[in-house]
Amino acid sequence: MKIEESTSAIVDEFGNFDDWIDKYNYLIELGKSLPLIDEKHKVESNLIQGCQSRVWLHAEFDGTNINFTADSDAVITKGIANLLIRTFSGHTPQEIMDSSTEFLNEIGLTEHLSPTRSNGMLSMIKQIKMYALAFKTKQSMS
Amino acid sequence: MDTKPDLLSTASEIEKIRAGFPILSRTVHNKPLVYFDNAATTQKPQIVIDALVNYYTSLNSNVHRGVHFLSQQATAAFEEVRGKLRDFLNAAHSHEIIFTRGCTESINLVASTWGRVNIKAGDEILISALEHHSNIVPWQMLCEEKGAKLKVCPILDDGSLNMTAFTQLLSEKTKLVAITHISNTLGTILPVKEITRIAHEKGIVVLVDGAQALSHMPVDVQDIGCDFYTFSAHKVYAPMGIGGLYGREDLLNAMPPYQGGGEMIKNVTFENTTYNDLPFKFEAGTPNVGDVIAFGAAIDYLKNIGLDFIEAHEQELLRYATEKLSSNPLIRIIGNAPEKASLISFLIDKIHPYDAGTIIDQLGIAVRTGTHCTQPLMHSLGITGTIRASFAFYNTKEEIDRLIDAIAKVESFFL
């Protein structure tokens, strides 16, 4: 699935919710169902700086696509990580670098979850894009 | 006759007080705001907002040295506030009150002037495990620069200072004790008078970080006996960006200036400068006149309401909230010192403070979650953060009930 298809599917899902309670219940559900990260990747070097909760983001590059796994000690943060992984995991560095994160505004996440350091969403996105850039650079050098 | 206000009259008194704070009638997420983040900053009464607006509307002028009418009026109003603060803190002299940007700058001022002259390689500075980053980092920086050592006095399990350890940690090398009056994270009120007495017996200078104290209880710097006392106006119902340092006259006189510039000089040539007298020696540049004047209005306001009334009502809110939270078996209150200011840090079993805070916010209640700028304290408690509800005298028991309901909602979301 293309990144735009994932993001428009997410926008549709969130469009079904009438109030914040449903939205948060869904995020919590997503948080609880986030695929487990390999414990060995929950290391200091994978910790994202600037979050109120601890967030680990691990990236693996298979030569074509980047696969992300993540974890957090806060469930809502895990829910956000789940959305981001669903969107960006399994895509090429170039696709990730070219993608827009506008969908997060559309589903009202930047409105309800302040785009500050508290939830770390922006830090996670920044880190995902950094990985994409790093792997692309590595790819072009090999 | 001295009568204690009964519950009913307290409630109507609080109702009147609340009406004076415009922000308290707004809604957040379509619900009436409950503001329980007073330890971070307090809300401002209309009377303080008016003082600020009035200053810029009819008095704005640069202070000191101006011969014209407005400058003289602004100077008089500005200096009058220094006098009010002298009175409020019971300092011996008005010139012992230095205006700064706030508590953080006050501590940095002492670190970079008194510290620069008095701290040498091998010396020790003693702080407590309860300190806010602003009473840790400036001393760390000074110690690093001078080759001095920062020592930390531990706390007891209930969040009180370990006084036995405190006494033992004072040595021949200790030059300064820098300690908070009230813990912003646990609410512990420290016995600063006793701490000062013990330190002074050994000739050690004492700085008390009063950021959390001024709004909750009467503070008498001469009674405490401390050498420095720091404070921020925005935690005392006044604007942000202004605060002060109380320093004992002889110490302030012996200290080199902080920043160089206008105001702090007597005579300047390209070869040499003579510095101004106290307090101006430490107030380089145009001061924050408008905010100082609004700070003065806040002090008048507090005195008018009465710190005894404030203390009594806030302690009743603390007692009520502690009782309600304690009856929930999933809640663990962090910090149970016998003497506490009106704030409670707590954890809900199996729920991350960030998750809890996010839902509580959706219900229109402002609490703070995280480490509260006390990461070393969190580390020593073995936790990564707390939920903190901090009360001011305009808060009510009904608002605490809303927090209790919100916690039930949080539990239904996550458990």
Interface residues (C-beta under 8 A of the other chain):
Chain A: W20 I21 Y24 N25 I28 Q52 S53 R54 D73 A74 V75 I76 T77 H112 L113 S118 N119
Chain B: H29 H352 P353 Y354 D355 T358 I359 Q362 T369 G370 T384 G385 F413 F414
